[in-house]
Amino acid sequence: MNRIFYMVVRNLFRVPVWFYRIWRMGLPKDTHTDEQRYDYLRHVVKTVNRTGRIKVEVQGVENLPSENGFILFPNHQGLFDVLALMEACPKPFSIVVKKEAAKLILVKQVIKALDGFSIDRQDIRASMEIITKMAEHVKMGKNYVIFPEGTRSREGNKLLTFKGGTFKSAVNAKCPIVPVALIDCFKPFDENSSRKQTVQICFLKPLYAEDYQKMKTIQIAEMVHDKIQEEINQKIG
């Protein structure tokens, strides 16, 4: 948590401008394109990460589908995950976060600016409605990121079980599934230090509809889980 305080202090003079512009971008009448909103937020994130003394190493950008309309499925390690993903991914994406996080100041404004969703994990019916809406947006060419573990792992680079239901959005949209391996992303905010830190983001080869069309969502979840865990194990030895 020392690093969060360190980041806030180093960017204190920038925060009012950032907050105002992000808030404006989330208003219904805002005229910025999705790309313009994402590019601005990505610029903010890169500044925050740099001033927080965090280096994001990126691999596999060439694996991102050439056309928009895909979903990123990363493992979930902590609060820094989305900041790392936004710096790593050059293609605009929106986010799906749990309802509790969506109530936090600035997080709420970012979700609106990215036209994202908040999901109540305890309300199955409402969750399925969000997944259906997301699938429709993906069909129209929007990209999303969703964490299939449902909650962060408390065991560092060891993954929790992936929930099959989170893959229904991809199955319904018949879109590319991009597994993403997050490595050491828990360290920046979990370690009680502000020393320099390096995290890794690895975009793995996507699965296309023809690759998973005959599989159940729980089988897809297990396959994506294993691909990510194998990548992490190889990277950390």
Sequence and secondary structure as in RCSB ss.txt:
>XXXX:A:sequence
MNRIFYMVVRNLFRVPVWFYRIWRMGLPKDTHTDEQRYDYLRHVVKTVNRTGRIKVEVQGVENLPSENGFILFPN
HQGLFDVLALMEACPKPFSIVVKKEAAKLILVKQVIKALDGFSIDRQDIRASMEIITKMAEHVKMGKNYVIFPEG
TRSREGNKLLTFKGGTFKSAVNAKCPIVPVALIDCFKPFDENSSRKQTVQICFLKPLYAEDYQKMKTIQIAEMVH
DKIQEEINQKIG
>XXXX:A:secstr
 HHHHHHHHHTTTTHHHHHHHHHHHTSTT    HHHHHHHHHHHHHHHHHHTTEEEEEE GGGS SSS  EEEE 
  STTHHHHHHHH  S  EEEEEHHHHTSTTHHHHHHHTT EEE TT HHHHHHHHHHHHHHHHTT  EE  TTS
S  SSTT      GGGGHHHHHHT  EEEEEEESTTHHHHSS  S EEEEEEE   B HHHHTTS HHHHHHHHH
HHHHHHHHHHH 
